[in-house]
């Protein structure tokens, strides 16, 4: 039996606690999947608990931090960092994005955005994941957006906000060396805040629509720093 489980993501939940809670409730109610907080056992457990807002901290503590699932299980996630780490540490575990899972829900109610144009931003951390990229675009279409593509889209993307212009957490390089070391030549170098802002503003000049949809919290941060009205796909859905 292919057991699926959902990784809520410590970093995403810290940044979007109310949104993460809604997604977790949806996952539990609609699919009845077990939920864990993190992609690594015993990683900054208390630190992330303290970072959560007061109204959510106890609820977050009640969620199982990590669990070892059997080979052949499927990890469902909306965090590309979690995905990259799982894909390299646990090749026996399959991966499915949250967006692919939602498309399996025939009763999901998509908000209607009336044919508004929106640019879609793909992410370097999962640039080879065509299934996720296609699912993102299908969800945007079902929300009645007119999708505008960038020249560097799908597997051509080199973008992950300003996260690529600062040192990465040491654990990432250790846990997913293929993604974060071998395939990251010239990236994760120290830049000043002013340099990061200039890089993001220069990048965002190519985006002609008022709104941008990304499906990575690091990408959203970078787009906002570059002056764009950026939304995480989960914000548009939930």
Wavefront OBJ file of the C-alpha trace (Angstrom):
o trace
v 0.000 0.000 0.000
v 1.300 3.444 -0.949
v 0.947 5.490 2.223
v 1.030 9.238 1.731
v 2.063 11.717 4.399
v 2.285 15.511 4.484
v 5.286 17.561 5.639
v 3.982 20.906 6.909
v 7.428 22.596 6.717
v 8.832 24.489 9.693
v 9.987 27.458 7.599
v 6.768 27.809 5.596
v 4.670 27.516 8.751
v 6.742 30.126 10.566
v 6.158 32.538 7.682
v 2.512 31.646 7.019
v 1.144 30.122 10.273
v -2.546 30.740 9.588
v -2.235 29.536 5.991
v -0.291 26.442 7.043
v -2.982 25.641 9.575
v -5.685 25.869 6.880
v -3.711 23.573 4.576
v -3.127 21.040 7.333
v -6.835 21.036 8.193
v -7.668 20.488 4.527
v -5.149 17.641 4.223
v -6.522 15.975 7.363
v -10.186 16.420 6.470
v -10.084 15.624 2.770
v -7.294 13.032 2.537
v -6.783 11.885 6.135
v -3.003 11.932 5.751
v -0.595 11.821 8.694
v 1.198 15.139 9.135
v 4.728 15.771 10.367
v 6.370 19.113 10.902
v 9.851 18.675 9.481
v 11.870 16.833 6.833
v 14.690 16.043 9.320
v 14.417 14.466 12.761
v 15.337 16.632 15.754
v 16.070 19.740 13.653
v 15.658 22.960 15.684
v 12.515 21.606 17.306
v 12.281 24.051 20.212
v 13.635 26.941 18.155
v 10.805 26.731 15.633
v 8.246 26.203 18.405
v 9.317 29.485 19.994
v 9.077 31.270 16.642
v 5.414 30.398 16.199
v 2.840 33.007 17.261
v 1.290 32.570 20.693
v -2.103 31.526 19.318
v -0.584 28.640 17.331
v 2.406 27.497 19.402
v 0.665 24.790 21.432
v -1.104 23.443 18.353
v 2.219 23.246 16.500
v 3.812 21.407 19.432
v 1.073 18.775 19.215
v 2.031 17.882 15.638
v 4.507 15.028 15.382
v 7.902 16.474 14.514
v 9.187 13.630 12.334
v 8.488 9.978 11.560
v 10.207 7.306 9.505
v 7.804 6.092 6.839
v 8.259 2.765 4.996
v 9.771 2.437 1.522
v 7.229 3.071 -1.192
v 5.437 5.771 0.804
v 4.819 9.167 -0.781
v 5.895 12.433 0.773
v 3.548 15.341 -0.018
v 4.983 18.815 0.454
v 4.781 22.432 -0.606
v 8.375 23.206 0.443
v 11.090 22.683 -2.162
v 13.776 22.533 0.500
v 11.975 19.669 2.235
v 11.478 17.973 -1.123
v 15.143 18.223 -2.122
v 16.298 16.831 1.207
v 13.841 13.929 1.114
v 14.651 13.099 -2.506
v 18.353 12.692 -1.707
v 18.152 11.223 1.801
v 15.231 8.901 1.112
v 15.190 7.777 -2.538
v 12.924 4.921 -1.437
v 10.202 7.513 -0.689
v 8.235 8.966 -3.600
v 7.462 12.687 -3.886
v 4.269 14.493 -4.792
v 3.632 18.212 -4.576
v 0.645 19.602 -2.716
v -0.626 20.959 -6.044
v -0.721 17.502 -7.617
v -2.653 16.229 -4.604
v -5.205 19.049 -4.789
v -5.885 18.265 -8.448
v -7.039 14.810 -7.307
v -9.822 16.435 -5.279
v -12.819 16.648 -7.605
v -14.731 18.716 -5.059
v -12.107 21.412 -4.465
v -13.604 24.886 -4.814
v -11.299 27.134 -6.790
v -11.672 30.907 -6.420
v -12.483 32.723 -9.658
v -10.053 35.495 -10.627
v -11.993 36.568 -13.698
v -9.340 36.056 -16.358
v -6.794 38.323 -14.661
v -3.251 38.044 -16.019
v -0.621 36.650 -13.693
v 3.018 35.715 -14.240
v 4.092 32.306 -12.966
v 7.509 31.997 -11.333
v 9.222 28.604 -11.313
v 11.810 27.681 -8.698
v 15.432 26.545 -9.057
v 15.117 24.146 -6.108
v 12.723 21.914 -8.073
v 13.411 23.035 -11.635
v 13.386 19.475 -13.026
v 9.980 18.646 -11.532
v 7.767 18.905 -14.605
v 4.806 17.220 -12.900
v 4.702 19.935 -10.238
v 5.193 22.713 -12.781
v 2.295 21.435 -14.878
v 0.097 21.068 -11.795
v 0.794 24.677 -10.778
v -0.318 25.952 -14.168
v -3.430 23.769 -14.178
v -4.412 25.132 -10.769
v -3.916 28.716 -11.978
v -6.111 27.951 -15.002
v -8.797 26.482 -12.760
v -8.716 29.726 -10.751
v -9.417 31.501 -14.049
v -6.078 33.277 -14.379
v -4.502 34.056 -17.719
v -0.957 32.745 -17.300
v 2.023 34.761 -18.503
v 5.288 32.857 -18.880
v 8.819 34.110 -18.279
v 11.617 33.386 -20.754
v 13.434 31.326 -18.109
v 10.619 29.028 -17.072
v 10.248 25.327 -16.258
v 13.707 23.678 -16.261
v 15.386 26.888 -17.426
v 14.671 28.822 -14.247
v 17.610 30.056 -12.187
v 15.512 31.866 -9.603
v 14.903 31.246 -5.934
v 14.653 34.793 -4.663
v 17.611 36.197 -2.785
v 18.138 32.846 -1.025
v 20.776 32.046 -3.649
v 22.669 35.247 -2.823
v 23.508 34.403 0.785
v 25.120 31.452 2.563
v 22.785 28.489 2.873
v 22.169 26.512 6.076
v 25.029 24.073 6.621
v 22.598 21.166 6.928
v 21.315 21.626 3.357
v 24.714 20.994 1.818
v 25.166 17.914 3.987
v 21.704 16.439 3.474
v 21.225 17.230 -0.218
v 24.720 17.696 -1.729
v 23.620 17.032 -5.295
v 21.143 19.913 -5.260
v 22.924 22.326 -2.967
v 26.597 21.681 -3.796
v 27.116 19.857 -7.105
v 24.339 21.740 -8.941
v 24.893 25.055 -7.162
v 28.168 26.315 -8.627
v 28.571 30.037 -7.956
v 25.484 30.218 -5.755
v 25.014 30.810 -2.024
v 27.668 33.523 -1.874
v 27.460 36.373 0.627
v 25.840 39.604 -0.666
v 24.909 42.781 1.155
v 21.253 43.684 1.626
v 21.637 46.468 -0.932
v 23.124 44.032 -3.459
v 20.266 41.588 -2.916
v 17.692 44.321 -3.437
v 19.394 45.495 -6.632
v 19.557 41.929 -7.963
v 15.857 41.353 -7.242
v 14.773 44.692 -8.712
v 16.779 43.993 -11.859
v 15.249 40.537 -12.154
v 11.708 41.851 -11.678
v 12.015 44.346 -14.539
v 11.105 41.561 -16.965
v 7.774 40.890 -15.214
v 5.064 42.869 -16.981
v 1.965 41.785 -15.051
v 0.820 43.421 -11.845
v 0.775 40.104 -9.977
v 3.166 37.158 -9.789
v 2.372 33.665 -8.519
v 5.169 31.572 -7.038
v 5.021 28.238 -5.241
v 8.113 28.672 -3.092
v 8.317 30.924 -0.031
v 11.905 31.921 -0.919
v 10.805 32.968 -4.408
v 7.974 35.058 -2.956
v 10.380 36.852 -0.614
v 12.671 37.723 -3.510
v 9.878 38.937 -5.774
v 8.540 41.171 -3.017
v 12.003 42.586 -2.361
v 12.174 43.335 -6.086
v 9.020 45.416 -5.810
v 6.443 42.998 -7.239
v 2.995 42.090 -5.940
v 3.858 38.446 -5.334
v 1.650 35.695 -3.935
v 2.373 32.175 -2.814
v 0.107 29.842 -4.765
v -1.279 28.561 -1.469
v -2.440 32.104 -0.612
v -4.425 32.277 -3.835
v -6.000 28.859 -3.220
v -6.829 29.000 0.486
l 1 2 3 4 5 6 7 8 9 10 11 12 13 14 15 16 17 18 19 20 21 22 23 24 25 26 27 28 29 30 31 32 33 34 35 36 37 38 39 40 41 42 43 44 45 46 47 48 49 50 51 52 53 54 55 56 57 58 59 60 61 62 63 64 65 66 67 68 69 70 71 72 73 74 75 76 77 78 79 80 81 82 83 84 85 86 87 88 89 90 91 92 93 94 95 96 97 98 99 100 101 102 103 104 105 106 107 108 109 110 111 112 113 114 115 116 117 118 119 120 121 122 123 124 125 126 127 128 129 130 131 132 133 134 135 136 137 138 139 140 141 142 143 144 145 146 147 148 149 150 151 152 153 154 155 156 157 158 159 160 161 162 163 164 165 166 167 168 169 170 171 172 173 174 175 176 177 178 179 180 181 182 183 184 185 186 187 188 189 190 191 192 193 194 195 196 197 198 199 200 201 202 203 204 205 206 207 208 209 210 211 212 213 214 215 216 217 218 219 220 221 222 223 224 225 226 227 228 229 230 231 232 233 234 235 236 237 238
